Amino acid sequence: MVQVRDAHLLGAEDLNRLIPYVEDPAPFSCVLLLAEKADLRLKFFTTLKKHGVVHRFEPLKEREAAPWVGAEARRRDVVLKPGAAERIADAVGTDMAQLADAVERLSLYVGLGQPVRPQDVDEVLVQTRVRSIFELTGAVGRGDRREALAVLRKMLQDREPGLRIVAMLARHLRQIWSTRELLAAGEGREAIARRVGIHPYFVPEMMQQAKRFDETTLRGTHRALFEADWKLKSSRLSDAVVMEQLVLRLCPATRRGR
């Protein structure tokens, strides 16, 4: 088998040179091209569809992770308590292999026939991103600069990409903003859970954090997140420098944690 990585770097002209081989491949070999993206309108790919196989491996979307965990748990006869699937998805992300592994580890941890609770997820996946991101958002919500920087450095040491941290912070702060508006409108816990898209188990903490922010502060946090995202994608600054600058902006020195 011949494996070609980063095939997305090949231009249309380069791919066209492979068309004769695609039309009449060697019977004793298999050629596998791996690409992050592909323009399926190109002649090469239309030819490949006729003589070979083109398969797209779509990653789970964030909103699909928790339902996938629930389905995987049922397949393994693992019972998840309310909030556990969401906790696992927040902890692990959208990698299906890692999600399946998390379900397996949790089932072994609680024992045969025992349900998996959200607190079990915290115990077993303590070093994964759920605990770190909850600690980071909590520290940011309190304006605790020292703790936020300490958690951030631990996440970066664990090779958590800066862009992923920004994305998780942005998602959490959007949820805080939505929760704040729903609280102002007099909505209750169940309505907030439904509208914000979180399990009711997590609503009390979200409500507490929402009360710490006013609209002006929230606008400032979103501006800071936008600028950090841009720097991570376009500047030569390291993730550590950009993310520390972001935390310093999210936790002003005039607040607790100076």
C-alpha atoms as a printed R data frame, in Angstrom:
    type eleno elety resid chain resno       x      y       z
1   ATOM     1    CA   MET     A     1   0.000  0.000   0.000
2   ATOM     2    CA   VAL     A     2   1.263  3.470  -0.932
3   ATOM     3    CA   GLN     A     3   0.002  6.155   1.433
4   ATOM     4    CA   VAL     A     4   0.138  9.801   0.329
5   ATOM     5    CA   ARG     A     5  -0.307 12.235   3.194
6   ATOM     6    CA   ASP     A     6  -1.254 15.911   2.836
7   ATOM     7    CA   ALA     A     7  -2.688 15.245  -0.626
8   ATOM     8    CA   HIS     A     8  -4.564 18.547  -0.327
9   ATOM     9    CA   LEU     A     9  -1.227 20.232  -1.118
10  ATOM    10    CA   LEU     A    10  -1.279 18.784  -4.643
11  ATOM    11    CA   GLY     A    11  -2.568 21.194  -7.278
12  ATOM    12    CA   ALA     A    12  -4.959 20.322 -10.113
13  ATOM    13    CA   GLU     A    13  -2.063 19.869 -12.548
14  ATOM    14    CA   ASP     A    14  -0.266 17.463 -10.213
15  ATOM    15    CA   LEU     A    15  -3.444 15.463  -9.664
16  ATOM    16    CA   ASN     A    16  -4.116 15.253 -13.405
17  ATOM    17    CA   ARG     A    17  -0.794 13.445 -13.856
18  ATOM    18    CA   LEU     A    18  -2.210 10.652 -11.687
19  ATOM    19    CA   ILE     A    19  -5.351 10.165 -13.795
20  ATOM    20    CA   PRO     A    20  -3.786  7.549 -16.136
21  ATOM    21    CA   TYR     A    21  -2.827  5.474 -13.109
22  ATOM    22    CA   VAL     A    22  -6.306  5.857 -11.565
23  ATOM    23    CA   GLU     A    23  -7.824  4.603 -14.817
24  ATOM    24    CA   ASP     A    24  -5.472  1.621 -14.986
25  ATOM    25    CA   PRO     A    25  -3.949  0.953 -11.540
26  ATOM    26    CA   ALA     A    26  -1.437 -1.756 -10.731
27  ATOM    27    CA   PRO     A    27  -3.369 -4.841  -9.577
28  ATOM    28    CA   PHE     A    28  -0.834 -5.653  -6.860
29  ATOM    29    CA   SER     A    29  -0.947 -2.300  -5.051
30  ATOM    30    CA   CYS     A    30  -3.310  0.090  -3.337
31  ATOM    31    CA   VAL     A    31  -2.840  3.881  -3.344
32  ATOM    32    CA   LEU     A    32  -4.371  5.847  -0.469
33  ATOM    33    CA   LEU     A    33  -4.483  9.640  -0.623
34  ATOM    34    CA   LEU     A    34  -5.210 11.474   2.627
35  ATOM    35    CA   ALA     A    35  -6.321 15.102   2.449
36  ATOM    36    CA   GLU     A    36  -7.824 17.616   4.848
37  ATOM    37    CA   LYS     A    37  -9.981 19.001   2.048
38  ATOM    38    CA   ALA     A    38 -10.627 18.337  -1.622
39  ATOM    39    CA   ASP     A    39 -12.353 20.040  -4.540
40  ATOM    40    CA   LEU     A    40 -14.468 17.123  -5.728
41  ATOM    41    CA   ARG     A    41 -15.330 19.030  -8.915
42  ATOM    42    CA   LEU     A    42 -11.809 18.494 -10.283
43  ATOM    43    CA   LYS     A    43 -11.383 15.968 -13.102
44  ATOM    44    CA   PHE     A    44  -9.116 13.843 -10.938
45  ATOM    45    CA   PHE     A    45 -11.823 13.257  -8.337
46  ATOM    46    CA   THR     A    46 -14.596 12.632 -10.873
47  ATOM    47    CA   THR     A    47 -12.311 10.012 -12.437
48  ATOM    48    CA   LEU     A    48 -11.452  8.586  -9.021
49  ATOM    49    CA   LYS     A    49 -15.137  8.134  -8.217
50  ATOM    50    CA   LYS     A    50 -15.522  5.965 -11.325
51  ATOM    51    CA   HIS     A    51 -12.455  3.777 -10.814
52  ATOM    52    CA   GLY     A    52 -11.802  3.970  -7.077
53  ATOM    53    CA   VAL     A    53 -13.383  5.213  -3.883
54  ATOM    54    CA   VAL     A    54 -13.745  8.729  -2.473
55  ATOM    55    CA   HIS     A    55 -14.785  8.706   1.164
56  ATOM    56    CA   ARG     A    56 -15.334 11.706   3.407
57  ATOM    57    CA   PHE     A    57 -14.735 11.220   7.126
58  ATOM    58    CA   GLU     A    58 -16.764 14.003   8.690
59  ATOM    59    CA   PRO     A    59 -15.877 14.783  12.314
60  ATOM    60    CA   LEU     A    60 -18.628 15.045  14.865
61  ATOM    61    CA   LYS     A    61 -20.012 18.522  15.338
62  ATOM    62    CA   GLU     A    62 -19.945 19.790  18.899
63  ATOM    63    CA   ARG     A    63 -23.718 19.501  19.254
64  ATOM    64    CA   GLU     A    64 -23.564 15.887  18.055
65  ATOM    65    CA   ALA     A    65 -20.994 14.701  20.603
66  ATOM    66    CA   ALA     A    66 -23.303 14.175  23.601
67  ATOM    67    CA   PRO     A    67 -25.968 12.239  21.600
68  ATOM    68    CA   TRP     A    68 -23.178 10.102  20.142
69  ATOM    69    CA   VAL     A    69 -21.911  9.365  23.656
70  ATOM    70    CA   GLY     A    70 -25.434  8.358  24.688
71  ATOM    71    CA   ALA     A    71 -25.724  5.981  21.738
72  ATOM    72    CA   GLU     A    72 -22.285  4.497  22.412
73  ATOM    73    CA   ALA     A    73 -23.180  3.987  26.073
74  ATOM    74    CA   ARG     A    74 -26.386  2.158  25.138
75  ATOM    75    CA   ARG     A    75 -24.432 -0.020  22.720
76  ATOM    76    CA   ARG     A    76 -22.140 -1.006  25.590
77  ATOM    77    CA   ASP     A    77 -25.025 -1.374  28.086
78  ATOM    78    CA   VAL     A    78 -23.653  1.501  30.146
79  ATOM    79    CA   VAL     A    79 -26.228  3.627  31.988
80  ATOM    80    CA   LEU     A    80 -25.553  7.372  32.027
81  ATOM    81    CA   LYS     A    81 -27.187  9.609  34.615
82  ATOM    82    CA   PRO     A    82 -28.594 12.971  33.413
83  ATOM    83    CA   GLY     A    83 -25.755 15.336  32.561
84  ATOM    84    CA   ALA     A    84 -23.112 12.612  32.234
85  ATOM    85    CA   ALA     A    85 -23.141 12.446  28.434
86  ATOM    86    CA   GLU     A    86 -22.793 16.230  28.185
87  ATOM    87    CA   ARG     A    87 -19.989 16.162  30.746
88  ATOM    88    CA   ILE     A    88 -18.118 13.491  28.771
89  ATOM    89    CA   ALA     A    89 -18.520 15.462  25.536
90  ATOM    90    CA   ASP     A    90 -17.245 18.638  27.189
91  ATOM    91    CA   ALA     A    91 -14.347 16.690  28.674
92  ATOM    92    CA   VAL     A    92 -13.162 14.877  25.585
93  ATOM    93    CA   GLY     A    93 -14.337 16.875  22.578
94  ATOM    94    CA   THR     A    94 -15.537 15.350  19.315
95  ATOM    95    CA   ASP     A    95 -12.981 12.598  18.694
96  ATOM    96    CA   MET     A    96 -15.096  9.431  18.519
97  ATOM    97    CA   ALA     A    97 -12.270  7.084  19.490
98  ATOM    98    CA   GLN     A    98 -11.533  9.130  22.605
99  ATOM    99    CA   LEU     A    99 -15.238  9.396  23.443
100 ATOM   100    CA   ALA     A   100 -15.650  5.623  23.172
101 ATOM   101    CA   ASP     A   101 -12.566  5.118  25.328
102 ATOM   102    CA   ALA     A   102 -13.989  7.512  27.939
103 ATOM   103    CA   VAL     A   103 -17.251  5.533  28.096
104 ATOM   104    CA   GLU     A   104 -15.280  2.302  28.527
105 ATOM   105    CA   ARG     A   105 -13.113  3.737  31.303
106 ATOM   106    CA   LEU     A   106 -16.126  5.125  33.123
107 ATOM   107    CA   SER     A   107 -17.971  1.805  32.945
108 ATOM   108    CA   LEU     A   108 -14.963  0.071  34.510
109 ATOM   109    CA   TYR     A   109 -14.683  2.787  37.145
110 ATOM   110    CA   VAL     A   110 -18.291  2.590  38.412
111 ATOM   111    CA   GLY     A   111 -18.543 -1.173  38.113
112 ATOM   112    CA   LEU     A   112 -20.814 -3.582  36.269
113 ATOM   113    CA   GLY     A   113 -24.447 -2.433  36.183
114 ATOM   114    CA   GLN     A   114 -23.784  0.853  38.017
115 ATOM   115    CA   PRO     A   115 -24.798  4.193  36.448
116 ATOM   116    CA   VAL     A   116 -22.239  6.810  35.482
117 ATOM   117    CA   ARG     A   117 -22.846 10.169  37.199
118 ATOM   118    CA   PRO     A   118 -21.481 13.596  36.176
119 ATOM   119    CA   GLN     A   119 -19.234 13.573  39.250
120 ATOM   120    CA   ASP     A   120 -17.807 10.230  38.116
121 ATOM   121    CA   VAL     A   121 -16.823 11.882  34.844
122 ATOM   122    CA   ASP     A   122 -14.985 14.577  36.785
123 ATOM   123    CA   GLU     A   123 -13.128 11.965  38.824
124 ATOM   124    CA   VAL     A   124 -12.077  9.776  35.904
125 ATOM   125    CA   LEU     A   125 -11.374 12.512  33.358
126 ATOM   126    CA   VAL     A   126  -9.843 14.951  35.835
127 ATOM   127    CA   GLN     A   127  -6.854 15.714  33.591
128 ATOM   128    CA   THR     A   128  -8.932 16.304  30.494
129 ATOM   129    CA   ARG     A   129 -10.133 19.642  29.248
130 ATOM   130    CA   VAL     A   130 -13.478 19.733  31.088
131 ATOM   131    CA   ARG     A   131 -11.918 20.349  34.501
132 ATOM   132    CA   SER     A   132  -9.368 22.779  33.083
133 ATOM   133    CA   ILE     A   133 -11.840 24.792  31.043
134 ATOM   134    CA   PHE     A   134 -14.318 24.937  33.929
135 ATOM   135    CA   GLU     A   135 -11.503 26.130  36.189
136 ATOM   136    CA   LEU     A   136 -10.385 28.667  33.586
137 ATOM   137    CA   THR     A   137 -13.858 30.069  32.905
138 ATOM   138    CA   GLY     A   138 -14.584 30.115  36.624
139 ATOM   139    CA   ALA     A   139 -11.387 32.061  37.330
140 ATOM   140    CA   VAL     A   140 -12.150 34.471  34.485
141 ATOM   141    CA   GLY     A   141 -15.680 34.904  35.800
142 ATOM   142    CA   ARG     A   142 -14.303 35.823  39.225
143 ATOM   143    CA   GLY     A   143 -11.601 37.999  37.728
144 ATOM   144    CA   ASP     A   144  -9.008 35.828  39.498
145 ATOM   145    CA   ARG     A   145  -6.020 36.613  37.319
146 ATOM   146    CA   ARG     A   146  -3.539 34.471  39.226
147 ATOM   147    CA   GLU     A   147  -5.643 31.316  39.110
148 ATOM   148    CA   ALA     A   148  -6.638 31.880  35.476
149 ATOM   149    CA   LEU     A   149  -2.996 32.174  34.436
150 ATOM   150    CA   ALA     A   150  -2.053 29.070  36.426
151 ATOM   151    CA   VAL     A   151  -4.814 26.994  34.810
152 ATOM   152    CA   LEU     A   152  -3.955 28.376  31.372
153 ATOM   153    CA   ARG     A   153  -0.294 27.433  31.731
154 ATOM   154    CA   LYS     A   154  -1.274 23.915  32.792
155 ATOM   155    CA   MET     A   155  -3.507 23.587  29.715
156 ATOM   156    CA   LEU     A   156  -0.722 24.796  27.430
157 ATOM   157    CA   GLN     A   157   1.736 22.395  29.075
158 ATOM   158    CA   ASP     A   158  -0.753 19.627  28.298
159 ATOM   159    CA   ARG     A   159  -0.539 20.781  24.652
160 ATOM   160    CA   GLU     A   160  -4.040 22.184  24.486
161 ATOM   161    CA   PRO     A   161  -3.987 24.395  21.343
162 ATOM   162    CA   GLY     A   162  -4.585 28.095  21.882
163 ATOM   163    CA   LEU     A   163  -7.287 28.190  19.215
164 ATOM   164    CA   ARG     A   164  -9.220 25.454  20.990
165 ATOM   165    CA   ILE     A   165  -9.005 27.292  24.312
166 ATOM   166    CA   VAL     A   166 -10.269 30.472  22.637
167 ATOM   167    CA   ALA     A   167 -13.133 28.541  21.036
168 ATOM   168    CA   MET     A   168 -14.137 26.983  24.368
169 ATOM   169    CA   LEU     A   169 -13.938 30.335  26.151
170 ATOM   170    CA   ALA     A   170 -15.993 31.995  23.409
171 ATOM   171    CA   ARG     A   171 -18.650 29.278  23.583
172 ATOM   172    CA   HIS     A   172 -18.843 29.550  27.360
173 ATOM   173    CA   LEU     A   173 -19.062 33.348  27.328
174 ATOM   174    CA   ARG     A   174 -21.812 33.228  24.673
175 ATOM   175    CA   GLN     A   175 -23.732 30.915  26.977
176 ATOM   176    CA   ILE     A   176 -23.173 33.317  29.866
177 ATOM   177    CA   TRP     A   177 -24.497 36.205  27.770
178 ATOM   178    CA   SER     A   178 -27.585 34.231  26.738
179 ATOM   179    CA   THR     A   179 -28.169 33.168  30.344
180 ATOM   180    CA   ARG     A   180 -27.893 36.768  31.518
181 ATOM   181    CA   GLU     A   181 -30.509 37.912  28.992
182 ATOM   182    CA   LEU     A   182 -32.863 35.067  29.890
183 ATOM   183    CA   LEU     A   183 -32.512 35.822  33.599
184 ATOM   184    CA   ALA     A   184 -33.343 39.465  32.899
185 ATOM   185    CA   ALA     A   185 -36.434 38.272  31.030
186 ATOM   186    CA   GLY     A   186 -37.544 36.265  34.074
187 ATOM   187    CA   GLU     A   187 -36.924 32.815  32.584
188 ATOM   188    CA   GLY     A   188 -36.451 29.826  34.873
189 ATOM   189    CA   ARG     A   189 -33.944 27.013  35.030
190 ATOM   190    CA   GLU     A   190 -35.630 24.690  32.536
191 ATOM   191    CA   ALA     A   191 -36.153 27.458  29.980
192 ATOM   192    CA   ILE     A   192 -32.535 28.577  30.300
193 ATOM   193    CA   ALA     A   193 -31.298 25.015  29.813
194 ATOM   194    CA   ARG     A   194 -33.426 24.620  26.695
195 ATOM   195    CA   ARG     A   195 -32.613 28.001  25.154
196 ATOM   196    CA   VAL     A   196 -28.890 28.004  25.953
197 ATOM   197    CA   GLY     A   197 -28.466 24.375  24.948
198 ATOM   198    CA   ILE     A   198 -27.075 22.965  28.197
199 ATOM   199    CA   HIS     A   199 -28.312 20.300  30.600
200 ATOM   200    CA   PRO     A   200 -30.293 21.610  33.615
201 ATOM   201    CA   TYR     A   201 -27.581 20.139  35.833
202 ATOM   202    CA   PHE     A   202 -25.201 22.920  34.713
203 ATOM   203    CA   VAL     A   203 -27.661 25.833  34.870
204 ATOM   204    CA   PRO     A   204 -27.078 26.971  38.511
205 ATOM   205    CA   GLU     A   205 -23.356 27.510  37.924
206 ATOM   206    CA   MET     A   206 -24.074 29.251  34.629
207 ATOM   207    CA   MET     A   207 -26.554 31.558  36.404
208 ATOM   208    CA   GLN     A   208 -23.982 32.440  39.044
209 ATOM   209    CA   GLN     A   209 -21.394 33.313  36.430
210 ATOM   210    CA   ALA     A   210 -23.920 35.324  34.394
211 ATOM   211    CA   LYS     A   211 -24.586 37.560  37.376
212 ATOM   212    CA   ARG     A   212 -20.903 38.572  37.496
213 ATOM   213    CA   PHE     A   213 -20.962 40.168  34.031
214 ATOM   214    CA   ASP     A   214 -22.658 43.264  32.686
215 ATOM   215    CA   GLU     A   215 -23.225 43.889  28.979
216 ATOM   216    CA   THR     A   216 -20.260 46.234  28.605
217 ATOM   217    CA   THR     A   217 -17.898 43.663  30.114
218 ATOM   218    CA   LEU     A   218 -19.277 40.914  27.898
219 ATOM   219    CA   ARG     A   219 -18.762 43.025  24.793
220 ATOM   220    CA   GLY     A   220 -15.178 43.601  25.871
221 ATOM   221    CA   THR     A   221 -14.557 39.887  26.411
222 ATOM   222    CA   HIS     A   222 -15.827 39.061  22.932
223 ATOM   223    CA   ARG     A   223 -13.605 41.729  21.402
224 ATOM   224    CA   ALA     A   224 -10.615 40.313  23.282
225 ATOM   225    CA   LEU     A   225 -11.442 36.792  22.108
226 ATOM   226    CA   PHE     A   226 -11.756 37.958  18.503
227 ATOM   227    CA   GLU     A   227  -8.356 39.653  18.611
228 ATOM   228    CA   ALA     A   228  -6.726 36.616  20.246
229 ATOM   229    CA   ASP     A   229  -8.192 34.361  17.554
230 ATOM   230    CA   TRP     A   230  -6.809 36.652  14.842
231 ATOM   231    CA   LYS     A   231  -3.333 36.743  16.429
232 ATOM   232    CA   LEU     A   232  -3.191 32.957  16.785
233 ATOM   233    CA   LYS     A   233  -4.008 32.550  13.098
234 ATOM   234    CA   SER     A   234  -1.962 35.352  11.575
235 ATOM   235    CA   SER     A   235   0.853 36.505  13.866
236 ATOM   236    CA   ARG     A   236   4.157 34.884  14.773
237 ATOM   237    CA   LEU     A   237   3.477 35.135  18.486
238 ATOM   238    CA   SER     A   238   3.411 31.848  20.369
239 ATOM   239    CA   ASP     A   239   0.168 30.439  21.765
240 ATOM   240    CA   ALA     A   240   1.478 31.055  25.276
241 ATOM   241    CA   VAL     A   241   2.062 34.784  24.686
242 ATOM   242    CA   VAL     A   242  -1.279 35.358  22.942
243 ATOM   243    CA   MET     A   243  -3.256 33.409  25.533
244 ATOM   244    CA   GLU     A   244  -1.587 35.101  28.498
245 ATOM   245    CA   GLN     A   245  -2.377 38.480  26.945
246 ATOM   246    CA   LEU     A   246  -5.977 37.339  26.543
247 ATOM   247    CA   VAL     A   247  -6.298 36.252  30.170
248 ATOM   248    CA   LEU     A   248  -4.826 39.544  31.359
249 ATOM   249    CA   ARG     A   249  -7.504 41.364  29.342
250 ATOM   250    CA   LEU     A   250 -10.290 39.130  30.600
251 ATOM   251    CA   CYS     A   251  -9.116 39.576  34.209
252 ATOM   252    CA   PRO     A   252  -8.355 43.292  34.682
253 ATOM   253    CA   ALA     A   253  -5.865 44.105  37.437
254 ATOM   254    CA   THR     A   254  -8.464 46.230  39.242
255 ATOM   255    CA   ARG     A   255 -10.515 43.137  40.004
256 ATOM   256    CA   ARG     A   256  -9.743 40.252  42.393
257 ATOM   257    CA   GLY     A   257  -6.578 38.383  41.473
258 ATOM   258    CA   ARG     A   258  -4.424 41.454  40.895
